[in-house]
Amino acid sequence: NNLIRANYKNVTSAKLCTTLENSSGHKVSTVEHLLAAFYIVGIDNAIVEINNEEMPIMDGSSKEFVQLLTSSGIKILNKKRKYLKILNKIELEDEKGKNISIEPNNFSFEVDFKLNYENKIIGNQQNKINFLDDNLEQVYSSRTFCLFQDIEKIKKSGLAKGGSLDNAIVVDEKKILNKDGLRNKKEFVNHKILDLAGDFLLSGYRIFGKVNCFQGGHLFSNKFLRKMLKSEESYILIQMSDVELTKKSDINQSIKIAVNA
């Protein structure tokens, strides 16, 4: 396959979903884990080359992307970072009770996410993460998950062809099929927070705001971002160079995280 070369700094021209598509019709699906890693590490400009239409699943989280990015080194650019700062609350709810909102939150990005699954293993989980103040290790290391009965549906859709117990949590009715179990007690909701961070970066901006989400997912985040970007009176675009994105990192303390890349 021909290499698909996407310039990340021009992500605003991409379709708002978990698939990036360029003017020639080439597309790359399931980009959210890489974009979340960009967000966490502090990267705003990057060229990604890939020889397939789906990003590598890696271990099902952003952990390996984060490790590779931090170990390779980051160049600090002499430019200010662009942010979208929320001024007024924006909300979206569907007929099934899913809802997502964002409201002003000074100069940080915070996500409060709630899950409510009938499956007893996943059940009800909630976590609140501030991407400026909190240690994000449990977020970027949390893996994607699925119910055992949904695996065939996912593969028939043409996605997750390389999916296995090595790169996803598979949940049966009464147990987790992965031999080593969960990486952290809230891995299910933490992965949803990771996905949301990657989805939101498809807006083309880092966002200052507090997100509250109940039972959200990629498609719902997509719809919400479209509504948010149309609500021009509810946000302003600003440029700053003095916001430290990550205060805590257990990956490599010797690597300086970019604050204005």
C-alpha positions as a Python dict, from the first residue, in 0.01 Angstrom:
ca = {
    (1, 'N'): (0, 0, 0),
    (2, 'N'): (106, 357, -59),
    (3, 'L'): (212, 552, 247),
    (4, 'I'): (-54, 783, 384),
    (5, 'R'): (123, 1095, 503),
    (6, 'A'): (-80, 1315, 736),
    (7, 'N'): (45, 1647, 867),
    (8, 'Y'): (-95, 1659, 1219),
    (9, 'K'): (-82, 2040, 1246),
    (10, 'N'): (-346, 2057, 971),
    (11, 'V'): (-585, 1822, 1145),
    (12, 'T'): (-869, 2077, 1124),
    (13, 'S'): (-914, 1983, 759),
    (14, 'A'): (-988, 1623, 855),
    (15, 'K'): (-1331, 1478, 909),
    (16, 'L'): (-1444, 1496, 1270),
    (17, 'C'): (-1451, 1129, 1356),
    (18, 'T'): (-1196, 867, 1449),
    (19, 'T'): (-1096, 849, 1082),
    (20, 'L'): (-860, 1100, 923),
    (21, 'E'): (-914, 1149, 548),
    (22, 'N'): (-717, 1369, 309),
    (23, 'S'): (-822, 1539, -13),
    (24, 'S'): (-713, 1239, -220),
    (25, 'G'): (-955, 1010, -40),
    (26, 'H'): (-692, 823, 161),
    (27, 'K'): (-804, 755, 513),
    (28, 'V'): (-675, 617, 841),
    (29, 'S'): (-912, 478, 1102),
    (30, 'T'): (-890, 440, 1482),
    (31, 'V'): (-649, 729, 1528),
    (32, 'E'): (-768, 822, 1877),
    (33, 'H'): (-499, 639, 2078),
    (34, 'L'): (-217, 808, 1888),
    (35, 'L'): (-384, 1149, 1915),
    (36, 'A'): (-436, 1098, 2288),
    (37, 'A'): (-64, 1020, 2319),
    (38, 'F'): (15, 1342, 2132),
    (39, 'Y'): (-206, 1530, 2377),
    (40, 'I'): (-51, 1373, 2686),
    (41, 'V'): (309, 1409, 2571),
    (42, 'G'): (256, 1766, 2449),
    (43, 'I'): (300, 1735, 2072),
    (44, 'D'): (119, 1967, 1832),
    (45, 'N'): (314, 1922, 1509),
    (46, 'A'): (403, 1580, 1370),
    (47, 'I'): (414, 1390, 1043),
    (48, 'V'): (269, 1039, 1067),
    (49, 'E'): (341, 783, 797),
    (50, 'I'): (139, 463, 780),
    (51, 'N'): (99, 188, 519),
    (52, 'N'): (-253, 78, 609),
    (53, 'E'): (-602, 220, 665),
    (54, 'E'): (-601, 150, 1038),
    (55, 'M'): (-357, 258, 1305),
    (56, 'P'): (-166, -25, 1477),
    (57, 'I'): (-356, -137, 1785),
    (58, 'M'): (-30, -176, 1986),
    (59, 'D'): (-133, -301, 2331),
    (60, 'G'): (-482, -151, 2308),
    (61, 'S'): (-388, 168, 2492),
    (62, 'S'): (-165, 471, 2433),
    (63, 'K'): (112, 340, 2657),
    (64, 'E'): (352, 228, 2383),
    (65, 'F'): (289, 544, 2179),
    (66, 'V'): (366, 759, 2484),
    (67, 'Q'): (684, 566, 2556),
    (68, 'L'): (806, 588, 2197),
    (69, 'L'): (732, 961, 2171),
    (70, 'T'): (902, 1053, 2498),
    (71, 'S'): (1207, 834, 2435),
    (72, 'S'): (1261, 976, 2085),
    (73, 'G'): (1290, 1336, 2208),
    (74, 'I'): (1071, 1640, 2148),
    (75, 'K'): (1167, 1962, 1976),
    (76, 'I'): (1047, 2288, 2130),
    (77, 'L'): (926, 2532, 1865),
    (78, 'N'): (935, 2907, 1899),
    (79, 'K'): (560, 2947, 1857),
    (80, 'K'): (263, 2979, 2088),
    (81, 'R'): (20, 2694, 2127),
    (82, 'K'): (-339, 2741, 2009),
    (83, 'Y'): (-624, 2670, 2250),
    (84, 'L'): (-1001, 2676, 2233),
    (85, 'K'): (-1130, 2824, 2562),
    (86, 'I'): (-1491, 2749, 2656),
    (87, 'L'): (-1698, 3051, 2766),
    (88, 'N'): (-2050, 2905, 2797),
    (89, 'K'): (-2185, 2560, 2867),
    (90, 'I'): (-2261, 2342, 2565),
    (91, 'E'): (-2458, 2017, 2601),
    (92, 'L'): (-2579, 1728, 2388),
    (93, 'E'): (-2811, 1442, 2483),
    (94, 'D'): (-2960, 1165, 2271),
    (95, 'E'): (-3281, 966, 2295),
    (96, 'K'): (-3105, 680, 2475),
    (97, 'G'): (-2992, 898, 2764),
    (98, 'K'): (-2630, 949, 2658),
    (99, 'N'): (-2513, 1300, 2734),
    (100, 'I'): (-2202, 1509, 2713),
    (101, 'S'): (-2138, 1869, 2809),
    (102, 'I'): (-1851, 2111, 2839),
    (103, 'E'): (-1833, 2424, 3052),
    (104, 'P'): (-1573, 2687, 3145),
    (105, 'N'): (-1284, 2556, 3354),
    (106, 'N'): (-1023, 2831, 3368),
    (107, 'F'): (-702, 2710, 3196),
    (108, 'S'): (-720, 2332, 3217),
    (109, 'F'): (-889, 2033, 3053),
    (110, 'E'): (-1088, 1812, 3289),
    (111, 'V'): (-1299, 1507, 3211),
    (112, 'D'): (-1561, 1353, 3440),
    (113, 'F'): (-1678, 1030, 3275),
    (114, 'K'): (-1947, 784, 3388),
    (115, 'L'): (-2010, 433, 3256),
    (116, 'N'): (-2323, 227, 3314),
    (117, 'Y'): (-2308, -125, 3168),
    (118, 'E'): (-2549, -411, 3227),
    (119, 'N'): (-2248, -641, 3231),
    (120, 'K'): (-2165, -694, 3599),
    (121, 'I'): (-1788, -693, 3545),
    (122, 'I'): (-1789, -347, 3384),
    (123, 'G'): (-2090, -220, 3578),
    (124, 'N'): (-2094, 142, 3694),
    (125, 'Q'): (-1762, 324, 3686),
    (126, 'Q'): (-1677, 690, 3719),
    (127, 'N'): (-1354, 883, 3722),
    (128, 'K'): (-1251, 1246, 3703),
    (129, 'I'): (-920, 1341, 3542),
    (130, 'N'): (-755, 1681, 3519),
    (131, 'F'): (-505, 1664, 3234),
    (132, 'L'): (-299, 1945, 3384),
    (133, 'D'): (-274, 1836, 3747),
    (134, 'D'): (-319, 1458, 3760),
    (135, 'N'): (-77, 1174, 3697),
    (136, 'L'): (-199, 1032, 3365),
    (137, 'E'): (-26, 694, 3370),
    (138, 'Q'): (-343, 498, 3449),
    (139, 'V'): (-523, 681, 3169),
    (140, 'Y'): (-271, 626, 2889),
    (141, 'S'): (-206, 265, 2994),
    (142, 'S'): (-575, 164, 3003),
    (143, 'R'): (-671, -69, 2719),
    (144, 'T'): (-970, -80, 2491),
    (145, 'F'): (-1233, -333, 2593),
    (146, 'C'): (-1522, -525, 2443),
    (147, 'L'): (-1779, -786, 2530),
    (148, 'F'): (-1699, -1136, 2410),
    (149, 'Q'): (-2028, -1158, 2217),
    (150, 'D'): (-1943, -839, 2021),
    (151, 'I'): (-1608, -958, 1880),
    (152, 'E'): (-1749, -1105, 1560),
    (153, 'K'): (-1954, -790, 1492),
    (154, 'I'): (-1643, -574, 1521),
    (155, 'K'): (-1438, -791, 1287),
    (156, 'K'): (-1719, -814, 1029),
    (157, 'S'): (-1716, -433, 1015),
    (158, 'G'): (-1356, -455, 890),
    (159, 'L'): (-1194, -324, 1208),
    (160, 'A'): (-976, -480, 1478),
    (161, 'K'): (-850, -749, 1241),
    (162, 'G'): (-543, -793, 1461),
    (163, 'G'): (-739, -783, 1783),
    (164, 'S'): (-657, -1038, 2053),
    (165, 'L'): (-620, -1075, 2428),
    (166, 'D'): (-280, -909, 2387),
    (167, 'N'): (-433, -577, 2288),
    (168, 'A'): (-781, -561, 2438),
    (169, 'I'): (-972, -650, 2751),
    (170, 'V'): (-1233, -909, 2662),
    (171, 'V'): (-1520, -941, 2907),
    (172, 'D'): (-1750, -1241, 2928),
    (173, 'E'): (-2067, -1244, 3135),
    (174, 'K'): (-1895, -1327, 3461),
    (175, 'K'): (-1521, -1283, 3410),
    (176, 'I'): (-1236, -1108, 3232),
    (177, 'L'): (-1079, -1346, 2982),
    (178, 'N'): (-733, -1185, 2994),
    (179, 'K'): (-499, -1394, 3206),
    (180, 'D'): (-353, -1100, 3402),
    (181, 'G'): (-683, -917, 3452),
    (182, 'L'): (-701, -538, 3473),
    (183, 'R'): (-410, -294, 3491),
    (184, 'N'): (-598, -65, 3728),
    (185, 'K'): (-933, -77, 3910),
    (186, 'K'): (-1094, 178, 3679),
    (187, 'E'): (-940, 63, 3352),
    (188, 'F'): (-1275, 60, 3168),
    (189, 'V'): (-1368, 421, 3239),
    (190, 'N'): (-1005, 535, 3218),
    (191, 'H'): (-987, 404, 2863),
    (192, 'K'): (-1303, 595, 2776),
    (193, 'I'): (-1135, 911, 2908),
    (194, 'L'): (-832, 833, 2692),
    (195, 'D'): (-1055, 789, 2386),
    (196, 'L'): (-1232, 1117, 2457),
    (197, 'A'): (-902, 1308, 2477),
    (198, 'G'): (-800, 1168, 2139),
    (199, 'D'): (-1141, 1241, 1987),
    (200, 'F'): (-1138, 1600, 2114),
    (201, 'L'): (-799, 1669, 1957),
    (202, 'L'): (-963, 1606, 1619),
    (203, 'S'): (-1115, 1952, 1666),
    (204, 'G'): (-769, 2085, 1580),
    (205, 'Y'): (-721, 2249, 1920),
    (206, 'R'): (-636, 2175, 2278),
    (207, 'I'): (-937, 2275, 2483),
    (208, 'F'): (-976, 2461, 2812),
    (209, 'G'): (-1297, 2331, 2966),
    (210, 'K'): (-1460, 2076, 3193),
    (211, 'V'): (-1626, 1782, 3019),
    (212, 'N'): (-1898, 1573, 3178),
    (213, 'C'): (-1986, 1259, 2987),
    (214, 'F'): (-2228, 973, 3049),
    (215, 'Q'): (-2209, 660, 2830),
    (216, 'G'): (-2032, 848, 2551),
    (217, 'G'): (-1831, 705, 2263),
    (218, 'H'): (-1658, 804, 1941),
    (219, 'L'): (-1971, 878, 1736),
    (220, 'F'): (-2129, 1076, 2018),
    (221, 'S'): (-1808, 1278, 2070),
    (222, 'N'): (-1809, 1342, 1696),
    (223, 'K'): (-2161, 1487, 1705),
    (224, 'F'): (-2081, 1692, 2013),
    (225, 'L'): (-1766, 1845, 1862),
    (226, 'R'): (-1961, 1948, 1552),
    (227, 'K'): (-2219, 2119, 1772),
    (228, 'M'): (-1950, 2282, 1985),
    (229, 'L'): (-1759, 2425, 1688),
    (230, 'K'): (-2081, 2569, 1545),
    (231, 'S'): (-2150, 2747, 1878),
    (232, 'E'): (-1899, 3022, 1807),
    (233, 'E'): (-2038, 3245, 2081),
    (234, 'S'): (-1949, 2979, 2340),
    (235, 'Y'): (-1571, 2980, 2295),
    (236, 'I'): (-1273, 3192, 2197),
    (237, 'L'): (-946, 3096, 2032),
    (238, 'I'): (-634, 3203, 2218),
    (239, 'Q'): (-260, 3148, 2191),
    (240, 'M'): (-44, 3076, 2493),
    (241, 'S'): (303, 2945, 2560),
    (242, 'D'): (314, 2915, 2939),
    (243, 'V'): (74, 2631, 3021),
    (244, 'E'): (252, 2319, 3144),
    (245, 'L'): (48, 2033, 3002),
    (246, 'T'): (185, 1752, 3213),
    (247, 'K'): (308, 1812, 3566),
    (248, 'K'): (357, 1448, 3653),
    (249, 'S'): (506, 1168, 3443),
    (250, 'D'): (638, 832, 3556),
    (251, 'I'): (770, 736, 3212),
    (252, 'N'): (1090, 936, 3195),
    (253, 'Q'): (1145, 1227, 3425),
    (254, 'S'): (1459, 1326, 3236),
    (255, 'I'): (1262, 1415, 2924),
    (256, 'K'): (1128, 1768, 2909),
    (257, 'I'): (764, 1776, 2804),
    (258, 'A'): (694, 2027, 2527),
    (259, 'V'): (487, 2324, 2635),
    (260, 'N'): (482, 2518, 2309),
    (261, 'A'): (564, 2269, 2036),
}
